[in-house]
Amino acid sequence: MRFILLFLPIFSFGLQAKEYTKPQTPAELHVLFGQYFAQHDLDGLSTLFDKDAVFILDKEGNQAKGHDEIKAVLKTFMQGDVEMVTKSVSIHINNDVAMIRSEWEIPNVASGTALEVMHYVDGGWVYVIDNPRGY
């Protein structure tokens, strides 16, 4: 019995969920996005999106909506050892809403100018609308 109790705390420690940083600025959200992307951390990436966020897929306006659909889209960009570099170009904040234009690049793969709407909620900034190609 003592043997089982000795390993119980070790086992329960491994079940604790990872704590993710809540970005305090839109620019910090971009930094965290790059970090989680390079680590292929889809759960971390999903913490940067509102639960009802939309990710614009094409110029026709098709969207991925919510964490599961957005994670599925982001996963398609994570082939091999990739990183994403993001530069905030224009940030306009009104209370708890921000409108951002940013430049991003996955070196030797893709690049674009994104249009984004972020919301400060529950102690951190999250995407509400992410339009990575600026359609």
LOVO-192589 format. One record per residue (C-alpha): residue in one letter; x negated, y, z negated. Coordinates in Angstrom, 1 decimal, padded with zeros to 4 digits. Each point is the difference from the previous one (the first is absolute). Layout:
pavex resn:A&c1:X&c2:Y&c3:Z
...
This chain:
pavex resn:M&c1:000.0&c2:000.0&c3:000.0
pavex resn:R&c1:-002.8&c2:002.4&c3:-000.9
pavex resn:F&c1:-001.6&c2:-000.6&c3:003.4
pavex resn:I&c1:003.2&c2:001.1&c3:001.9
pavex resn:L&c1:000.3&c2:003.1&c3:-002.2
pavex resn:L&c1:-003.6&c2:001.0&c3:000.7
pavex resn:F&c1:000.7&c2:000.2&c3:003.8
pavex resn:L&c1:003.4&c2:001.6&c3:-000.2
pavex resn:P&c1:-001.3&c2:003.6&c3:-000.4
pavex resn:I&c1:-002.4&c2:-000.5&c3:002.9
pavex resn:F&c1:002.8&c2:-001.3&c3:002.2
pavex resn:S&c1:002.4&c2:002.8&c3:-000.9
pavex resn:F&c1:-002.7&c2:002.6&c3:000.6
pavex resn:G&c1:-000.2&c2:-001.2&c3:003.7
pavex resn:L&c1:003.7&c2:000.6&c3:000.5
pavex resn:Q&c1:-000.1&c2:003.7&c3:-000.7
pavex resn:A&c1:000.9&c2:002.2&c3:003.0
pavex resn:K&c1:-002.6&c2:002.3&c3:001.5
pavex resn:E&c1:000.5&c2:003.6&c3:-000.9
pavex resn:Y&c1:-000.2&c2:002.4&c3:003.0
pavex resn:T&c1:-000.9&c2:003.7&c3:-000.2
pavex resn:K&c1:002.8&c2:002.5&c3:000.7
pavex resn:P&c1:-001.4&c2:002.6&c3:002.3
pavex resn:Q&c1:000.2&c2:003.5&c3:-001.5
pavex resn:T&c1:-000.4&c2:001.8&c3:003.4
pavex resn:P&c1:000.9&c2:-000.8&c3:003.5
pavex resn:A&c1:-003.8&c2:-000.1&c3:000.9
pavex resn:E&c1:-000.5&c2:-002.5&c3:-002.8
pavex resn:L&c1:002.7&c2:-002.2&c3:001.5
pavex resn:H&c1:-002.0&c2:000.0&c3:003.3
pavex resn:V&c1:-003.1&c2:-001.1&c3:-001.9
pavex resn:L&c1:001.8&c2:-002.8&c3:-001.8
pavex resn:F&c1:001.6&c2:-001.1&c3:003.3
pavex resn:G&c1:-003.5&c2:-000.3&c3:001.5
pavex resn:Q&c1:-001.3&c2:-002.0&c3:-003.0
pavex resn:Y&c1:003.0&c2:-002.4&c3:-000.1
pavex resn:F&c1:-000.1&c2:-000.4&c3:003.8
pavex resn:A&c1:-003.7&c2:-001.0&c3:000.0
pavex resn:Q&c1:000.7&c2:-002.5&c3:-002.8
pavex resn:H&c1:002.9&c2:-001.5&c3:001.9
pavex resn:D&c1:002.1&c2:000.8&c3:-003.1
pavex resn:L&c1:003.6&c2:000.1&c3:001.3
pavex resn:D&c1:001.4&c2:000.2&c3:-003.5
pavex resn:G&c1:-002.1&c2:003.0&c3:-000.7
pavex resn:L&c1:001.0&c2:001.6&c3:003.3
pavex resn:S&c1:003.7&c2:-000.6&c3:-000.8
pavex resn:T&c1:-000.4&c2:002.0&c3:-003.3
pavex resn:L&c1:-000.7&c2:003.0&c3:002.2
pavex resn:F&c1:003.4&c2:-000.2&c3:001.7
pavex resn:D&c1:003.4&c2:000.9&c3:-001.5
pavex resn:K&c1:002.3&c2:-003.1&c3:-000.2
pavex resn:D&c1:002.1&c2:001.5&c3:002.8
pavex resn:A&c1:-002.8&c2:001.4&c3:002.1
pavex resn:V&c1:-000.1&c2:-000.2&c3:003.7
pavex resn:F&c1:-002.9&c2:-000.6&c3:002.3
pavex resn:I&c1:000.5&c2:001.2&c3:003.5
pavex resn:L&c1:-001.0&c2:-002.7&c3:002.5
pavex resn:D&c1:000.4&c2:001.7&c3:003.4
pavex resn:K&c1:001.2&c2:003.0&c3:001.9
pavex resn:E&c1:003.5&c2:-001.5&c3:000.3
pavex resn:G&c1:000.3&c2:000.4&c3:-003.8
pavex resn:N&c1:-000.1&c2:-003.7&c3:-001.0
pavex resn:Q&c1:-000.9&c2:-000.3&c3:-003.6
pavex resn:A&c1:-001.2&c2:-002.4&c3:-002.6
pavex resn:K&c1:001.9&c2:000.7&c3:-003.3
pavex resn:G&c1:-000.9&c2:-000.9&c3:-003.5
pavex resn:H&c1:-003.0&c2:-001.7&c3:-001.5
pavex resn:D&c1:000.3&c2:-003.4&c3:001.7
pavex resn:E&c1:000.4&c2:001.3&c3:003.5
pavex resn:I&c1:-002.7&c2:002.6&c3:-000.4
pavex resn:K&c1:-002.4&c2:-002.5&c3:-001.4
pavex resn:A&c1:000.6&c2:-002.3&c3:003.0
pavex resn:V&c1:-000.8&c2:002.8&c3:002.4
pavex resn:L&c1:-003.2&c2:001.0&c3:-001.9
pavex resn:K&c1:-001.2&c2:-003.6&c3:-000.1
pavex resn:T&c1:-000.2&c2:000.0&c3:003.8
pavex resn:F&c1:-002.7&c2:002.7&c3:-000.1
pavex resn:M&c1:-002.1&c2:-002.0&c3:-002.5
pavex resn:Q&c1:-001.8&c2:-002.4&c3:002.4
pavex resn:G&c1:-003.5&c2:-000.7&c3:-001.3
pavex resn:D&c1:-002.2&c2:002.4&c3:-001.9
pavex resn:V&c1:001.7&c2:003.3&c3:000.6
pavex resn:E&c1:000.2&c2:003.4&c3:-001.7
pavex resn:M&c1:002.1&c2:003.0&c3:000.5
pavex resn:V&c1:-001.3&c2:003.6&c3:-000.2
pavex resn:T&c1:002.6&c2:002.6&c3:-000.7
pavex resn:K&c1:-000.5&c2:003.8&c3:000.0
pavex resn:S&c1:002.8&c2:002.3&c3:-001.3
pavex resn:V&c1:000.3&c2:002.8&c3:002.6
pavex resn:S&c1:003.0&c2:001.9&c3:-001.3
pavex resn:I&c1:001.8&c2:-000.3&c3:-003.3
pavex resn:H&c1:003.1&c2:002.0&c3:-000.9
pavex resn:I&c1:001.6&c2:-000.6&c3:-003.4
pavex resn:N&c1:003.3&c2:001.3&c3:-001.3
pavex resn:N&c1:000.6&c2:-001.2&c3:-003.5
pavex resn:D&c1:000.0&c2:-003.8&c3:000.2
pavex resn:V&c1:000.1&c2:-000.4&c3:003.8
pavex resn:A&c1:-003.0&c2:000.3&c3:002.3
pavex resn:M&c1:-000.3&c2:000.1&c3:003.8
pavex resn:I&c1:-003.3&c2:-001.2&c3:001.3
pavex resn:R&c1:-001.9&c2:-000.2&c3:003.3
pavex resn:S&c1:-003.0&c2:-002.2&c3:-000.1
pavex resn:E&c1:-002.6&c2:-001.6&c3:002.3
pavex resn:W&c1:-000.8&c2:-003.6&c3:-000.5
pavex resn:E&c1:-002.2&c2:-002.6&c3:001.7
pavex resn:I&c1:-000.7&c2:-003.7&c3:-000.2
pavex resn:P&c1:-003.5&c2:000.2&c3:001.5
pavex resn:N&c1:-000.2&c2:-001.7&c3:003.5
pavex resn:V&c1:003.7&c2:-001.1&c3:-000.3
pavex resn:A&c1:002.5&c2:002.9&c3:-000.1
pavex resn:S&c1:000.4&c2:003.6&c3:-001.0
pavex resn:G&c1:002.8&c2:002.5&c3:-000.3
pavex resn:T&c1:001.6&c2:003.2&c3:-001.4
pavex resn:A&c1:002.5&c2:-000.9&c3:-002.7
pavex resn:L&c1:003.0&c2:002.0&c3:-001.1
pavex resn:E&c1:001.0&c2:-000.9&c3:-003.6
pavex resn:V&c1:002.5&c2:001.0&c3:-002.6
pavex resn:M&c1:-000.9&c2:-000.8&c3:-003.6
pavex resn:H&c1:002.0&c2:000.3&c3:-003.2
pavex resn:Y&c1:-001.4&c2:000.4&c3:-003.6
pavex resn:V&c1:002.0&c2:-002.5&c3:-002.1
pavex resn:D&c1:-000.7&c2:-002.1&c3:-003.1
pavex resn:G&c1:-003.4&c2:001.7&c3:-000.6
pavex resn:G&c1:-001.5&c2:-000.3&c3:003.5
pavex resn:W&c1:000.3&c2:000.8&c3:003.7
pavex resn:V&c1:001.5&c2:-002.5&c3:002.4
pavex resn:Y&c1:000.9&c2:-000.1&c3:003.6
pavex resn:V&c1:003.6&c2:000.5&c3:000.9
pavex resn:I&c1:-000.6&c2:000.2&c3:003.8
pavex resn:D&c1:-003.2&c2:-001.1&c3:001.6
pavex resn:N&c1:-000.3&c2:000.7&c3:003.7
pavex resn:P&c1:-003.6&c2:-001.2&c3:000.8
pavex resn:R&c1:000.1&c2:001.0&c3:003.7
pavex resn:G&c1:001.8&c2:003.3&c3:-000.5
pavex resn:Y&c1:002.9&c2:-000.9&c3:002.3
